[in-house]
Amino acid sequence: MQPIDLDAHWGDLRLHATAIVAREPALQPLLRETVLDRNSFADCLTYRLARKLVNHAASVDVLHDVFMAAFLHEPMILQQIAYDMNAVHERDPACPDALTPLLYFKGFQALVCYRVAHHLWQHDRKELALYLQSLISETFSVDIHPAAHIGCGILLDHATGFVAGETAVIENNVSILHEVTLGGTGKERGDRHPKVRSGVLLGAGAKILGNVEIGAGAKIGAGSVVLKDVPPHTSVAGVPAQIIGQTKDVSPALGMCQDFAV
């Protein structure tokens, strides 16, 4: 993927915020606090999400420092987040601009917080990463283990009930609807969770269990239970899931088409 110009991206977000305030003055406090009074893209993300997560056990200042340190030490996280914002804007017809996910969409917000938790896990701050995971789960009803590997350009649509286990892998440009589970099949340890390759579309309520591979460009039907590998560019559906044909799109995640006609 080509790098995103984060300065230009931040400038566009500020322009959107200014336009919203002009149309809807009642939102001026939110937009000023979240965007217009912030110094940078990192500061904007940190301010919005630290205050979403805070509870009696964690101060805003502590969470603010954790987020800002992660963005400072690993700037690539901001690139990933910008790709995610654009993915939501491009694939979700309910999203009018790239700013809207930051303000209102909990799937995007949960994914940003996961990226900070993953950074902590990778830098051997596992206790803090697990604590952040618990806050994310309580706040957004999204439970992603901080050790899971998730690429960029991800649409986590609606997001309620999404679960990804410790050894799950999600590559770039994947679209996931609500109540999807990337889980294990028992109490075994080691590499035990699904590997979702690029361009995959996971329908609402799909359960993918075990160390199985969902090939690039595959489509998983809503409510399906997947217990074995799915070949690339294949549509599957049912309980247990069965192959019903080939995908029409090279990347179903981008088209978001739920039609399984072959």
PALUM-254160 format. One record per residue (C-alpha): residue number from 0; residue in three letters; x, y, z. Coordinates in Angstrom, 1 decimal, decimal comma. Example, Ala and Ser with C-alpha at 12.3 -4.5 7.8 and 13.67 -1.06 7.14 Angstrom:
REM residues 2
PT   nr  rest       x       y       z
PT    0   ALA    12,3    -4,5     7,8
PT    1   SER    13,7    -1,1     7,1
END
This chain:
REM residues 262
PT   nr  rest       x       y       z
PT    0   MET     0,0     0,0     0,0
PT    1   GLN     1,1     3,5    -0,7
PT    2   PRO     1,8     5,7     2,4
PT    3   ILE    -1,0     8,1     3,3
PT    4   ASP     0,0    11,8     3,6
PT    5   LEU    -1,0    12,2     7,3
PT    6   ASP    -0,7    16,0     7,3
PT    7   ALA    -3,1    16,2     4,4
PT    8   HIS    -5,4    13,6     6,0
PT    9   TRP    -5,4    15,6     9,3
PT   10   GLY    -6,2    18,8     7,3
PT   11   ASP    -9,2    17,1     5,6
PT   12   LEU   -10,5    16,0     9,0
PT   13   ARG   -10,3    19,5    10,3
PT   14   LEU   -12,1    20,9     7,3
PT   15   HIS   -14,9    18,3     7,8
PT   16   ALA   -15,2    19,3    11,4
PT   17   THR   -15,4    23,0    10,6
PT   18   ALA   -18,2    22,3     8,0
PT   19   ILE   -20,1    20,2    10,6
PT   20   VAL   -20,0    23,0    13,2
PT   21   ALA   -21,4    25,4    10,6
PT   22   ARG   -24,3    23,1     9,8
PT   23   GLU   -25,0    21,9    13,3
PT   24   PRO   -23,9    24,4    16,1
PT   25   ALA   -25,1    21,9    18,8
PT   26   LEU   -22,0    19,7    17,9
PT   27   GLN   -19,5    22,6    18,3
PT   28   PRO   -18,3    21,4    21,8
PT   29   LEU   -17,7    17,9    20,6
PT   30   LEU   -15,9    19,0    17,4
PT   31   ARG   -13,8    21,6    19,2
PT   32   GLU   -12,7    19,2    22,0
PT   33   THR   -12,1    16,3    19,6
PT   34   VAL   -10,7    17,9    16,5
PT   35   LEU   -10,4    21,6    16,2
PT   36   ASP    -8,6    22,2    19,5
PT   37   ARG    -6,2    19,3    19,0
PT   38   ASN    -2,7    19,7    17,8
PT   39   SER    -2,3    16,7    15,6
PT   40   PHE    -3,9    13,5    14,3
PT   41   ALA    -2,4    11,5    17,1
PT   42   ASP    -3,6    14,1    19,7
PT   43   CYS    -7,1    13,9    18,2
PT   44   LEU    -7,3    10,1    18,3
PT   45   THR    -5,9    10,0    21,8
PT   46   TYR    -8,3    12,7    23,2
PT   47   ARG   -11,4    11,0    21,7
PT   48   LEU   -10,6     7,4    22,7
PT   49   ALA    -8,9     7,9    26,1
PT   50   ARG   -12,1     9,5    27,2
PT   51   LYS   -14,2     6,7    25,8
PT   52   LEU   -12,3     4,1    27,7
PT   53   VAL   -11,8     5,8    31,1
PT   54   ASN   -13,5     4,3    34,1
PT   55   HIS   -12,9     4,4    37,9
PT   56   ALA    -9,8     2,2    37,5
PT   57   ALA    -7,9     4,3    34,9
PT   58   SER    -7,4     8,0    34,8
PT   59   VAL    -7,7     9,9    31,5
PT   60   ASP    -4,1    11,1    32,0
PT   61   VAL    -2,8     7,6    32,2
PT   62   LEU    -4,6     6,5    29,1
PT   63   HIS    -3,6     9,7    27,3
PT   64   ASP     0,1     9,0    28,0
PT   65   VAL    -0,2     5,4    26,8
PT   66   PHE    -1,8     6,3    23,5
PT   67   MET     0,5     9,2    22,7
PT   68   ALA     3,6     7,1    23,6
PT   69   ALA     2,5     4,4    21,2
PT   70   PHE     1,9     6,8    18,4
PT   71   LEU     5,2     8,5    19,0
PT   72   HIS     7,2     5,2    19,2
PT   73   GLU     5,5     3,5    16,3
PT   74   PRO     4,2     6,1    13,7
PT   75   MET     3,1     3,3    11,4
PT   76   ILE     0,1     2,9    13,7
PT   77   LEU    -1,2     6,2    12,5
PT   78   GLN    -0,8     5,1     8,9
PT   79   GLN    -2,8     1,9     9,6
PT   80   ILE    -5,5     4,0    11,3
PT   81   ALA    -5,8     6,4     8,4
PT   82   TYR    -6,2     3,4     6,0
PT   83   ASP    -9,0     2,1     8,3
PT   84   MET   -10,7     5,4     8,2
PT   85   ASN   -10,6     5,5     4,5
PT   86   ALA   -11,9     1,9     4,3
PT   87   VAL   -14,9     2,7     6,3
PT   88   HIS   -15,7     5,8     4,2
PT   89   GLU   -15,3     3,9     0,9
PT   90   ARG   -17,2     0,7     1,9
PT   91   ASP   -19,9     1,8     4,3
PT   92   PRO   -22,8     3,7     2,5
PT   93   ALA   -23,8     5,1     5,9
PT   94   CYS   -20,4     6,9     6,3
PT   95   PRO   -20,4    10,3     4,6
PT   96   ASP   -16,7    11,2     5,2
PT   97   ALA   -13,5     9,9     6,9
PT   98   LEU   -14,1    11,9    10,1
PT   99   THR   -17,5    10,2    11,0
PT  100   PRO   -15,9     6,9    12,1
PT  101   LEU   -13,7     8,7    14,6
PT  102   LEU   -16,6    10,5    16,1
PT  103   TYR   -19,3     7,9    16,1
PT  104   PHE   -18,4     4,4    14,8
PT  105   LYS   -17,5     2,0    17,6
PT  106   GLY   -16,0    -0,6    15,2
PT  107   PHE   -13,4     1,9    14,1
PT  108   GLN   -12,8     3,2    17,6
PT  109   ALA   -12,3    -0,3    19,0
PT  110   LEU    -9,8    -1,1    16,2
PT  111   VAL    -7,8     2,0    17,0
PT  112   CYS    -7,6     1,0    20,7
PT  113   TYR    -6,7    -2,6    19,7
PT  114   ARG    -3,7    -1,2    17,7
PT  115   VAL    -2,4     0,5    20,8
PT  116   ALA    -2,9    -2,7    22,9
PT  117   HIS    -1,1    -4,7    20,2
PT  118   HIS     1,8    -2,2    20,3
PT  119   LEU     2,0    -2,7    24,1
PT  120   TRP     1,9    -6,5    23,7
PT  121   GLN     4,7    -6,4    21,1
PT  122   HIS     6,9    -4,3    23,5
PT  123   ASP     6,5    -6,8    26,4
PT  124   ARG     3,9    -4,7    28,3
PT  125   LYS     1,5    -7,6    28,3
PT  126   GLU    -0,3    -6,8    31,6
PT  127   LEU    -1,2    -3,3    30,4
PT  128   ALA    -2,2    -4,7    27,0
PT  129   LEU    -4,6    -7,1    28,6
PT  130   TYR    -6,0    -4,4    30,8
PT  131   LEU    -6,6    -2,2    27,7
PT  132   GLN    -8,2    -5,2    26,0
PT  133   SER   -10,7    -5,5    28,9
PT  134   LEU   -11,6    -1,8    28,7
PT  135   ILE   -12,1    -2,1    25,0
PT  136   SER   -14,4    -5,1    25,5
PT  137   GLU   -16,4    -3,3    28,2
PT  138   THR   -16,7    -0,1    26,2
PT  139   PHE   -17,3    -1,3    22,7
PT  140   SER   -18,5    -5,0    23,0
PT  141   VAL   -15,5    -5,9    20,9
PT  142   ASP   -13,0    -8,5    22,2
PT  143   ILE    -9,7    -8,6    20,3
PT  144   HIS    -6,7   -10,3    22,0
PT  145   PRO    -3,8    -7,8    21,8
PT  146   ALA    -1,5   -10,6    20,4
PT  147   ALA    -3,7   -11,0    17,3
PT  148   HIS    -2,3    -9,6    14,1
PT  149   ILE    -4,5    -7,3    12,1
PT  150   GLY    -3,5    -5,5     8,9
PT  151   CYS    -4,8    -2,2     7,6
PT  152   GLY    -7,7    -1,1     5,5
PT  153   ILE   -10,1    -3,0     7,8
PT  154   LEU   -13,8    -2,3     8,0
PT  155   LEU   -15,3    -3,6    11,2
PT  156   ASP   -18,9    -2,8    10,5
PT  157   HIS   -21,3    -2,3    13,5
PT  158   ALA   -18,8    -4,5    15,4
PT  159   THR   -21,0    -5,6    18,3
PT  160   GLY   -19,9    -9,1    19,4
PT  161   PHE   -16,8    -9,3    17,3
PT  162   VAL   -14,2   -11,7    18,8
PT  163   ALA   -10,6   -12,4    17,6
PT  164   GLY    -8,4   -14,9    19,5
PT  165   GLU    -4,8   -14,7    20,5
PT  166   THR    -3,3   -16,3    17,3
PT  167   ALA    -5,8   -14,9    14,8
PT  168   VAL    -4,4   -13,2    11,7
PT  169   ILE    -6,3   -10,7     9,5
PT  170   GLU    -4,5    -9,4     6,5
PT  171   ASN    -5,1    -6,1     4,7
PT  172   ASN    -8,4    -5,0     3,1
PT  173   VAL   -10,8    -7,3     5,0
PT  174   SER   -14,4    -6,4     5,8
PT  175   ILE   -16,1    -7,9     8,9
PT  176   LEU   -19,7    -7,5     9,9
PT  177   HIS   -21,0    -7,8    13,5
PT  178   GLU   -21,0   -10,9    15,7
PT  179   VAL   -18,2   -12,5    13,8
PT  180   THR   -16,0   -14,9    15,8
PT  181   LEU   -12,4   -15,9    15,0
PT  182   GLY   -12,1   -18,5    17,7
PT  183   GLY   -10,5   -21,8    18,8
PT  184   THR   -12,1   -25,2    19,1
PT  185   GLY   -11,2   -26,2    22,6
PT  186   LYS    -8,6   -25,7    25,3
PT  187   GLU    -5,6   -26,5    23,1
PT  188   ARG    -2,7   -24,0    23,2
PT  189   GLY    -0,4   -22,8    20,5
PT  190   ASP    -1,4   -21,6    17,0
PT  191   ARG    -5,2   -22,3    17,2
PT  192   HIS    -7,1   -19,4    15,6
PT  193   PRO    -8,1   -18,5    12,0
PT  194   LYS    -6,0   -16,9     9,4
PT  195   VAL    -8,0   -14,5     7,2
PT  196   ARG    -6,2   -13,4     4,0
PT  197   SER    -6,6   -10,2     2,1
PT  198   GLY    -9,9    -9,1     0,4
PT  199   VAL   -12,1   -11,4     2,4
PT  200   LEU   -15,7   -10,5     3,3
PT  201   LEU   -17,0   -12,1     6,6
PT  202   GLY   -20,8   -12,0     6,8
PT  203   ALA   -22,7   -11,1    10,0
PT  204   GLY   -22,6   -13,8    12,7
PT  205   ALA   -20,1   -16,0    10,9
PT  206   LYS   -18,1   -18,3    13,3
PT  207   ILE   -14,7   -19,4    12,0
PT  208   LEU   -13,1   -21,8    14,4
PT  209   GLY    -9,7   -23,3    14,7
PT  210   ASN    -6,4   -22,8    12,9
PT  211   VAL    -8,1   -22,7     9,5
PT  212   GLU    -7,2   -20,4     6,5
PT  213   ILE    -9,7   -18,3     4,7
PT  214   GLY    -8,1   -17,8     1,3
PT  215   ALA    -7,7   -14,4    -0,4
PT  216   GLY   -10,8   -12,9    -1,8
PT  217   ALA   -13,2   -15,5    -0,2
PT  218   LYS   -16,7   -14,7     1,0
PT  219   ILE   -18,2   -16,2     4,1
PT  220   GLY   -22,0   -16,1     4,4
PT  221   ALA   -23,9   -14,7     7,3
PT  222   GLY   -24,4   -17,1    10,1
PT  223   SER   -22,0   -19,7     8,7
PT  224   VAL   -19,8   -22,0    10,8
PT  225   VAL   -16,5   -22,6     9,2
PT  226   LEU   -14,4   -25,5    10,5
PT  227   LYS   -12,0   -26,1     7,6
PT  228   ASP    -9,9   -24,2     5,1
PT  229   VAL   -11,7   -22,1     2,5
PT  230   PRO    -9,9   -21,8    -0,9
PT  231   PRO    -9,2   -18,4    -2,3
PT  232   HIS   -12,0   -16,6    -4,2
PT  233   THR   -14,6   -19,1    -3,0
PT  234   SER   -18,0   -18,4    -1,5
PT  235   VAL   -19,1   -20,6     1,4
PT  236   ALA   -22,2   -20,7     3,5
PT  237   GLY   -24,1   -22,9     6,0
PT  238   VAL   -23,7   -24,9     9,2
PT  239   PRO   -21,2   -26,4     8,7
PT  240   ALA   -20,1   -24,1     5,8
PT  241   GLN   -20,0   -25,7     2,3
PT  242   ILE   -18,6   -24,3    -0,9
PT  243   ILE   -21,4   -22,8    -3,0
PT  244   GLY   -19,4   -21,2    -5,8
PT  245   GLN   -16,6   -18,8    -6,8
PT  246   THR   -16,7   -15,1    -5,9
PT  247   LYS   -17,5   -12,7    -8,7
PT  248   ASP   -15,2   -10,0    -7,3
PT  249   VAL   -11,5   -10,3    -6,9
PT  250   SER   -11,9    -8,6    -3,5
PT  251   PRO   -15,3    -9,1    -2,0
PT  252   ALA   -14,3    -7,0     1,0
PT  253   LEU   -14,2    -3,9    -1,2
PT  254   GLY   -17,5    -4,5    -3,0
PT  255   MET   -19,4    -5,5     0,2
PT  256   CYS   -21,9    -7,5    -2,0
PT  257   GLN   -23,9   -10,0     0,1
PT  258   ASP   -25,3   -11,7    -3,0
PT  259   PHE   -24,2   -15,3    -3,3
PT  260   ALA   -25,6   -15,9    -6,8
PT  261   VAL   -23,1   -17,9    -9,0
END
